[in-house]
Amino acid sequence: MLQQVEIAVIGVGNRARKYLTCLPAGVKVKYLVEPDLVRLGLGSKRYGVPAENCYASADAFFAAPVELDAVIVAAPDRLHVSLATKAVQRGWHVLVEKPVAASEEEYMHLLDAAAASGVQVGVCLEMRFYPFFKRIKEICRFGSLGQILEIEHTEHIGPDRMAHTFVRGLWSRVEETGPIFLSKCCHDADFILWLTGADVLDVKGSGSLSKFRHDPSTPFYCIDCKKRTCPYSAVRLYRDRREWISGFDVPAGLTLGDVIDAELHGGRYGRCVYHCDNDVYDVQDVEATLSGGIKLLMHLEGVSDIEGRTTVIRGTEAVLEADRTHIKVIAIGSGSPDAQPAGTVLLEEDYSSIVALPLHAGADRLLVEDFFDAVANNRTPAASLASALPAHKLCWLAG
Ligand SMILES: NC(=O)c1ccc[n+]([C@@H]2O[C@H](COP(=O)([O-])OP(=O)(O)OC[C@H]3O[C@@H](n4cnc5c(N)ncnc54)[C@H](O)[C@@H]3O)[C@@H](O)[C@H]2O)c1
């Protein structure tokens, strides 16, 4: 069992910073790898990593004779496989962000390399650690739904996230980051397959870019627009509300206000949502058949006015409704000997005080703790690379 675990962090952005707030005792950040020099400098100070252990190039890092136990790969999506593969080939355990890969071939390349090196690879699928989603799984396994027949699951992406991440932001172009269903809903697909333990038999998907399309009647930047009630206004989001700004690094000599102003007057995040180069879908429907005869209907709702996930699970005895903060189970009056009359509420639970807590309601911390416990004890992490493959397959097939 390892007493002290030395790690490198590759990609020191939003996600890595979250994971770095919840490293268990005994885990030490020894190296940082980050091409953005402002970010690298800030990271060096914040995490106490000496300049000689900070690399602006992943190639230089992998070419160096560094000694380590594990690596967190939190770089952009398309780099996950190559960075993680190099790390496992050096004999390092890896915690890699989702989505792991853009294709099955790439995924298998990493899986085979990890198996050959005998190291552990965990995937950042933190829904498996959320109290709310863990409870749904528990109810399905031991509760009163009977046999699961159908699951309807919707991922609602609210106006702030949609505009910031998938229209103006870094996940707006298929060519650069892959389809939105893979980047966003691999969490949802993984949740459903983890919940049911079912295999995916077939998948059909269709989507469109219905709302966030070019509109010549609006100015290019929100700062020049008169429509201040627009739900997608960058001025309101970043300057007035000061939200979604954690990725706006403040270089020495500037203030956060200066950085926001620069974005609003010509930056990526100042753009009107009807003048971006986005091409990922904003609406998508996916239908799948799972083993055990389960019908799965998934919906990605990028034009939603709410944020969060809703799930309806229909069983032979009862229906479970999970609406972002509440879980309810209602009898359907199946006629079986112990059945309650149709409409009887069998269970109702309120998670509203928990789901808004930081770090994905504490799930990020549990995921990181599980991974490092797996490393220390040489066991498979709960969200292992092998177990995350079926969800990726579902997303690749959904398109
Ligand atoms: N698990 C989750 O809930 C969750 C949520 C959001 C994002 N993500 C995933 O986490 C990953 C990181 O997302 P983020 O929000 O932190 O993005 P980010 O842009 O804030 O951070 C990514 C960092 O990687 C750096 N980078 C770019 N090229 C690199 C390279 N060649 N080597 C090393 N670093 C490089 C970037 O400069 C940036 O600082 C993405 O794959 C994303 O899909 C996961």
The ligand as a Tripos MOL2 file, in Angstrom:
@<TRIPOS>MOLECULE
LIG
   44    48     1     0     0
SMALL
NO_CHARGES

@<TRIPOS>ATOM
      1 N1        -16.4670   15.5460  -15.0950 N.am      1 LIG1
      2 C1        -17.1530   16.6400  -15.3260 C.2       1 LIG1
      3 O1        -18.2180   16.8640  -14.7690 O.2       1 LIG1
      4 C2        -16.6120   17.6560  -16.2800 C.ar      1 LIG1
      5 C3        -17.1350   18.9470  -16.3010 C.ar      1 LIG1
      6 C4        -16.5770   19.8680  -17.1860 C.ar      1 LIG1
      7 C5        -15.5530   19.4730  -18.0360 C.ar      1 LIG1
      8 N2        -15.1000   18.1980  -18.0020 N.ar      1 LIG1
      9 C6        -14.0030   17.7510  -18.8750 C.3       1 LIG1
     10 O2        -12.7780   18.0970  -18.2470 O.3       1 LIG1
     11 C7        -11.7910   18.4310  -19.2220 C.3       1 LIG1
     12 C8        -11.2410   19.8230  -18.8920 C.3       1 LIG1
     13 O3        -12.3070   20.7400  -18.9210 O.3       1 LIG1
     14 P1        -12.1780   22.1550  -18.2000 P.3       1 LIG1
     15 O4        -13.5560   22.6640  -17.9990 O.co2     1 LIG1
     16 O5        -11.2640   22.0590  -17.0500 O.co2     1 LIG1
     17 O6        -11.5010   22.9800  -19.3860 O.3       1 LIG1
     18 P2        -10.4260   24.1230  -19.2500 P.3       1 LIG1
     19 O7        -10.2750   24.7070  -20.5930 O.co2     1 LIG1
     20 O8        -10.7800   25.0030  -18.1080 O.co2     1 LIG1
     21 O9         -9.0990   23.3230  -18.8410 O.3       1 LIG1
     22 C9         -8.3630   22.5680  -19.7660 C.3       1 LIG1
     23 C10        -6.9100   22.9900  -19.6420 C.3       1 LIG1
     24 O10        -6.1030   22.1630  -20.4710 O.3       1 LIG1
     25 C11        -5.0990   22.9820  -21.0300 C.3       1 LIG1
     26 N3         -4.4900   22.3480  -22.2080 N.ar      1 LIG1
     27 C12        -4.7400   22.5870  -23.5320 C.ar      1 LIG1
     28 N4         -3.9130   21.8220  -24.2810 N.ar      1 LIG1
     29 C13        -3.1380   21.1040  -23.4220 C.ar      1 LIG1
     30 C14        -2.0840   20.1720  -23.5970 C.ar      1 LIG1
     31 N5         -1.6480   19.8130  -24.8190 N.pl3     1 LIG1
     32 N6         -1.5040   19.6440  -22.5140 N.ar      1 LIG1
     33 C15        -1.9140   20.0060  -21.2780 C.ar      1 LIG1
     34 N7         -2.9080   20.9030  -21.0450 N.ar      1 LIG1
     35 C16        -3.5080   21.4280  -22.1110 C.ar      1 LIG1
     36 C17        -5.8270   24.2760  -21.3580 C.3       1 LIG1
     37 O11        -4.9380   25.3600  -21.5520 O.3       1 LIG1
     38 C18        -6.7080   24.4360  -20.1150 C.3       1 LIG1
     39 O12        -6.0690   25.1730  -19.0980 O.3       1 LIG1
     40 C19       -12.5020   18.3560  -20.5610 C.3       1 LIG1
     41 O13       -12.2050   17.1460  -21.1710 O.3       1 LIG1
     42 C20       -13.9770   18.4160  -20.2180 C.3       1 LIG1
     43 O14       -14.8160   17.7620  -21.1340 O.3       1 LIG1
     44 C21       -15.5840   17.3020  -17.1340 C.ar      1 LIG1
@<TRIPOS>BOND
     1     1     2 1
     2     2     3 2
     3     2     4 1
     4     4     5 ar
     5     4    44 ar
     6     5     6 ar
     7     6     7 ar
     8     7     8 ar
     9     8     9 1
    10     8    44 ar
    11     9    10 1
    12     9    42 1
    13    10    11 1
    14    11    12 1
    15    11    40 1
    16    12    13 1
    17    13    14 1
    18    14    15 2
    19    14    16 1
    20    14    17 1
    21    17    18 1
    22    18    19 2
    23    18    20 1
    24    18    21 1
    25    21    22 1
    26    22    23 1
    27    23    24 1
    28    23    38 1
    29    24    25 1
    30    25    26 1
    31    25    36 1
    32    26    27 ar
    33    26    35 ar
    34    27    28 ar
    35    28    29 ar
    36    29    30 ar
    37    29    35 ar
    38    30    31 1
    39    30    32 ar
    40    32    33 ar
    41    33    34 ar
    42    34    35 ar
    43    36    37 1
    44    36    38 1
    45    38    39 1
    46    40    41 1
    47    40    42 1
    48    42    43 1
@<TRIPOS>SUBSTRUCTURE
     1 LIG1         1 GROUP 0 **** ****
